Amino acid sequence: MVDITHKSSTLRRAIAQATVVVSKQETIDSLINDKVPKGNVFEMAKTAGLFAVKKTSDIIPDCHPLPIEHTAVSYDIDGLNIHIKIEVKTTYKTGVEVEAMHGASVIALTMYDMLKPIDKGIEISNIKLLEKQGGKSDFKDKFRKDLKAAVIVCSDTIYSGQKEDKAGKSIIEKLTKYSVDTIDYIIVPDEVEAIQAALLKHTALSTDLVIYTGGTGLSKRDVTPEAIIPLLDRDIPGIAEACRSYGQDRTPFSMLSRSVAGVKDQTLILALPGSTKGASESMDALFPALLHIFSIFKGVRHD
């Protein structure tokens, strides 16, 4: 199965449709009046659909097992067409489109099976997804495409050339994925003055986003938060909390991170962990939803 361990749980919703076409009005009359020999078709088919939704991962090899938290089935009769609509919801890391279409398919097949003794000309058609919500696809094309970022690596060992930077490069890679242009990439030592100088440089340039990586731990040389916090106009604690919450699900050491987020002069500043994994996971936790902040800024910003 596809690896979804990097994803965050969000509310997922899907609506699917299937259509059962009968060949005569007598079939519709029997259905409506509950005169079908095999029993109540609407209720039996609905029950089968509910089971199908919950068992989708047992049938479709690449579907993940997930908690189904809501399923609703409705019917609409239009002439000889019986339109089936099914809605499925969950709060999880992956969507429920296949679950909804599987449910619609099984409902249609159950109706076919129950109606075929009285109608030999039944067809099933138009099994399709009508709507889906949830996950990062909801944010596609909803954010500004003119954003500029600076990535600043805080590390004595990388600055001195003793070690190669990987965390900063992973951040740049993820920014590119979300169409954010990295206009500056620099490495500074773990010194308050150097860290602050980089921040002040980019707030003066009105750079949209400044991301630090490194110096958020608990060693004596980890001073990135101490350098950044005094310069912020406002902090945004929810951003750092989101990083730690996401990371805590993956390693118990995330609670030790002192990640910081805030705003200075309409520039968003983030201080992320210095490990490649910590930086990468923090970016996964925050993007693309974090980019919504620039839509808020646009209302007060003189571009």
C-alpha positions as CSV (number, residue, x, y, z in Angstrom):
1,M,0.0,0.0,0.0
2,V,1.0,3.6,-0.5
3,D,2.9,5.1,2.5
4,I,0.6,7.6,4.3
5,T,2.6,7.9,7.5
6,H,3.6,11.4,6.6
7,K,0.0,12.6,6.3
8,S,-2.1,14.3,8.9
9,S,-5.6,13.2,9.9
10,T,-8.3,15.6,8.6
11,L,-12.0,15.4,8.0
12,R,-12.5,13.4,4.8
13,R,-15.8,13.3,2.9
14,A,-16.9,11.6,-0.4
15,I,-20.2,11.3,-2.2
16,A,-20.7,8.7,-4.9
17,Q,-23.5,7.7,-7.2
18,A,-24.8,4.7,-9.0
19,T,-27.8,4.2,-11.1
20,V,-30.0,1.1,-11.5
21,V,-32.1,1.2,-14.7
22,V,-35.1,-1.2,-14.8
23,S,-37.0,-2.1,-17.9
24,K,-40.6,-1.6,-16.9
25,Q,-42.8,0.5,-14.6
26,E,-44.1,-2.6,-12.8
27,T,-40.7,-3.0,-11.3
28,I,-40.7,0.5,-9.9
29,D,-44.3,0.0,-8.6
30,S,-43.3,-3.2,-6.8
31,L,-40.2,-1.5,-5.4
32,I,-42.1,1.6,-4.1
33,N,-45.0,-0.5,-2.6
34,D,-42.6,-3.1,-1.0
35,K,-44.0,-5.9,-3.1
36,V,-40.7,-7.5,-4.2
37,P,-40.6,-11.2,-3.3
38,K,-37.1,-11.0,-1.9
39,G,-38.1,-8.3,0.6
40,N,-37.6,-4.6,1.2
41,V,-35.1,-3.7,-1.5
42,F,-34.3,-0.2,-0.2
43,E,-33.4,-1.3,3.3
44,M,-31.6,-4.5,2.2
45,A,-29.5,-2.7,-0.3
46,K,-28.7,0.1,2.1
47,T,-27.5,-2.5,4.7
48,A,-25.4,-4.2,2.1
49,G,-23.9,-0.8,1.2
50,L,-23.0,0.0,4.8
51,F,-21.2,-3.4,5.1
52,A,-19.4,-2.7,1.8
53,V,-18.1,0.7,2.9
54,K,-16.6,-0.8,6.1
55,K,-15.1,-3.8,4.2
56,T,-13.5,-1.9,1.3
57,S,-10.0,-2.5,2.5
58,D,-10.6,-6.2,2.5
59,I,-11.6,-6.2,-1.1
60,I,-9.5,-3.5,-2.8
61,P,-5.8,-4.3,-2.2
62,D,-4.4,-0.8,-2.1
63,C,-7.1,0.7,0.2
64,H,-6.1,1.3,3.8
65,P,-8.2,0.2,6.7
66,L,-9.7,3.3,8.2
67,P,-12.4,4.3,10.7
68,I,-15.7,5.0,9.0
69,E,-17.5,7.6,11.1
70,H,-20.6,8.3,9.0
71,T,-22.4,6.8,6.1
72,A,-25.7,8.0,4.6
73,V,-27.6,6.4,1.7
74,S,-30.4,8.1,-0.3
75,Y,-32.5,7.1,-3.3
76,D,-34.2,9.1,-6.1
77,I,-36.5,7.5,-8.6
78,D,-36.7,9.2,-12.0
79,G,-38.8,7.3,-14.5
80,L,-37.2,3.9,-14.8
81,N,-33.9,5.1,-13.2
82,I,-33.1,4.5,-9.5
83,H,-30.4,6.9,-8.5
84,I,-28.3,5.8,-5.5
85,K,-26.3,8.4,-3.6
86,I,-24.0,7.5,-0.7
87,E,-22.0,9.9,1.5
88,V,-19.1,8.6,3.6
89,K,-17.1,10.6,6.2
90,T,-14.0,9.9,8.4
91,T,-11.3,11.8,10.2
92,Y,-8.1,10.1,8.9
93,K,-5.0,10.4,6.8
94,T,-6.5,9.3,3.5
95,G,-9.8,9.8,1.7
96,V,-12.9,7.7,1.4
97,E,-13.6,8.0,-2.4
98,V,-13.2,4.3,-3.1
99,E,-15.2,3.4,0.0
100,A,-18.1,5.6,-1.3
101,M,-17.9,4.1,-4.8
102,H,-17.6,0.6,-3.4
103,G,-20.7,1.2,-1.3
104,A,-22.7,2.6,-4.2
105,S,-21.6,-0.4,-6.4
106,V,-22.7,-3.0,-3.8
107,I,-26.0,-1.2,-3.2
108,A,-26.7,-1.3,-7.0
109,L,-25.7,-5.0,-7.2
110,T,-28.0,-5.8,-4.3
111,M,-30.9,-4.1,-5.9
112,Y,-30.1,-6.0,-9.1
113,D,-30.1,-9.3,-7.3
114,M,-33.4,-8.6,-5.5
115,L,-35.1,-7.3,-8.6
116,K,-34.0,-9.7,-11.2
117,P,-36.7,-12.3,-10.4
118,I,-39.3,-9.8,-11.6
119,D,-37.3,-7.9,-14.2
120,K,-34.7,-9.5,-16.6
121,G,-33.7,-6.3,-18.3
122,I,-32.0,-4.4,-15.4
123,E,-28.8,-2.5,-16.0
124,I,-26.3,-0.7,-13.7
125,S,-24.7,2.5,-14.9
126,N,-23.0,5.7,-13.9
127,I,-21.0,4.5,-10.9
128,K,-19.0,7.6,-10.2
129,L,-17.6,10.0,-7.6
130,L,-19.6,13.1,-7.3
131,E,-17.7,15.0,-4.7
132,K,-14.7,14.7,-2.4
133,Q,-13.3,16.9,0.4
134,G,-10.4,16.7,2.8
135,G,-6.7,16.5,2.6
136,K,-4.1,18.6,0.9
137,S,-5.9,18.5,-2.4
138,D,-8.5,20.9,-1.0
139,F,-5.8,23.6,-0.9
140,K,-4.6,23.1,-4.5
141,D,-4.4,26.4,-6.4
142,K,-5.9,28.4,-3.5
143,F,-2.8,30.2,-2.5
144,R,-0.7,33.0,-3.8
145,K,2.0,31.9,-6.3
146,D,4.2,34.9,-5.8
147,L,5.6,34.1,-2.4
148,K,9.3,34.5,-1.6
149,A,11.2,32.7,1.1
150,A,14.6,32.6,2.7
151,V,16.0,29.5,4.3
152,I,18.6,30.0,7.1
153,V,20.6,27.1,8.5
154,C,21.8,27.7,12.1
155,S,24.7,25.3,12.8
156,D,28.3,25.8,14.0
157,T,29.4,22.5,12.4
158,I,27.8,23.2,9.0
159,Y,29.0,26.8,9.0
160,S,32.6,25.6,9.6
161,G,32.3,23.0,6.8
162,Q,32.5,20.0,9.1
163,K,29.1,18.7,8.1
164,E,26.9,19.0,5.0
165,D,23.5,20.7,5.3
166,K,20.5,18.4,4.5
167,A,17.7,19.9,6.5
168,G,17.8,23.3,4.8
169,K,17.8,21.6,1.4
170,S,14.9,19.5,2.3
171,I,13.0,22.6,3.3
172,I,13.8,24.2,-0.1
173,E,12.6,21.1,-1.9
174,K,9.2,21.2,-0.1
175,L,8.8,25.0,-0.7
176,T,9.3,24.3,-4.4
177,K,6.5,21.7,-4.3
178,Y,4.2,24.5,-3.1
179,S,5.4,27.1,-5.6
180,V,7.2,29.2,-3.1
181,D,10.4,30.7,-4.5
182,T,13.5,30.4,-2.3
183,I,15.4,33.7,-2.9
184,D,18.1,33.2,-0.3
185,Y,19.8,30.2,1.3
186,I,22.4,30.9,3.9
187,I,24.3,29.2,6.7
188,V,25.1,31.0,9.9
189,P,26.8,29.9,13.1
190,D,24.8,29.5,16.4
191,E,25.3,33.1,17.3
192,V,22.5,35.4,18.3
193,E,23.8,38.3,16.3
194,A,24.1,36.3,13.1
195,I,20.7,34.8,13.5
196,Q,19.1,38.2,14.1
197,A,21.0,39.9,11.3
198,A,19.5,37.4,8.8
199,L,16.0,38.0,10.1
200,L,16.3,41.8,10.0
201,K,17.8,41.6,6.4
202,H,14.7,39.8,5.1
203,T,12.1,41.8,7.0
204,A,13.7,44.9,5.5
205,L,13.3,43.2,2.1
206,S,9.7,42.3,2.8
207,T,10.5,38.6,2.2
208,D,7.2,36.7,2.8
209,L,8.6,33.8,4.7
210,V,11.9,33.2,6.6
211,I,12.5,29.6,7.8
212,Y,15.3,28.8,10.2
213,T,16.4,25.2,10.8
214,G,18.6,24.3,13.7
215,G,19.3,25.7,17.1
216,T,15.9,24.8,18.6
217,G,17.2,22.1,20.9
218,L,18.5,22.2,24.5
219,S,22.2,22.4,24.2
220,K,24.0,25.5,25.3
221,R,24.7,26.6,21.7
222,D,21.0,26.2,20.7
223,V,20.0,29.9,20.7
224,T,17.7,30.3,17.7
225,P,14.5,30.9,19.8
226,E,16.4,33.4,22.0
227,A,17.5,35.3,19.0
228,I,14.2,35.3,17.2
229,I,11.6,35.9,19.9
230,P,12.7,39.4,21.0
231,L,12.3,40.6,17.4
232,L,8.8,39.3,16.8
233,D,5.8,41.6,16.7
234,R,3.5,38.7,17.5
235,D,4.0,35.0,18.1
236,I,1.8,32.3,16.6
237,P,2.0,29.4,19.1
238,G,-0.4,27.2,17.2
239,I,2.1,26.7,14.4
240,A,4.8,25.4,16.7
241,E,2.2,23.3,18.5
242,A,1.2,21.7,15.2
243,C,4.8,20.8,14.5
244,R,5.3,19.2,17.9
245,S,1.9,17.4,17.8
246,Y,2.7,15.9,14.3
247,G,6.2,14.9,15.4
248,Q,5.1,13.4,18.7
249,D,3.0,10.9,16.8
250,R,6.3,9.8,15.1
251,T,8.9,10.1,17.9
252,P,8.6,10.8,21.6
253,F,11.5,13.3,21.4
254,S,9.5,15.9,19.5
255,M,8.3,17.4,22.8
256,L,11.8,18.6,23.4
257,S,11.8,20.9,20.4
258,R,11.6,24.6,21.0
259,S,10.3,25.5,17.6
260,V,9.0,29.1,17.3
261,A,6.7,30.9,14.9
262,G,5.7,34.5,14.6
263,V,5.4,37.6,12.5
264,K,7.5,40.7,12.1
265,D,6.4,43.4,9.6
266,Q,4.2,41.0,7.6
267,T,7.0,38.5,7.3
268,L,6.3,35.1,8.7
269,I,9.2,33.6,10.7
270,L,9.6,29.9,11.5
271,A,12.3,28.2,13.5
272,L,12.2,24.5,12.8
273,P,14.4,21.6,14.1
274,G,17.9,21.1,12.7
275,S,17.6,17.4,12.0
276,T,16.7,16.6,8.4
277,K,13.8,14.4,9.6
278,G,12.6,17.0,12.1
279,A,12.7,19.8,9.5
280,S,11.0,17.6,6.8
281,E,8.2,16.4,9.1
282,S,7.6,20.0,10.4
283,M,7.1,21.1,6.8
284,D,4.7,18.2,6.2
285,A,2.8,19.2,9.3
286,L,2.4,22.8,8.2
287,F,2.1,23.0,4.5
288,P,0.2,23.9,2.5
289,A,-2.4,25.1,5.1
290,L,0.2,27.5,6.5
291,L,0.1,29.4,3.3
292,H,-3.4,30.7,4.1
293,I,-1.7,33.3,6.4
294,F,-0.5,35.2,3.3
295,S,-4.1,35.6,2.1
296,I,-4.8,37.2,5.5
297,F,-1.7,39.4,5.1
298,K,-2.7,40.5,1.6
299,G,-5.6,42.4,3.0
300,V,-3.3,44.7,5.0
301,R,-0.2,44.6,2.9
302,H,0.9,47.2,0.3
303,D,2.2,45.0,-2.5
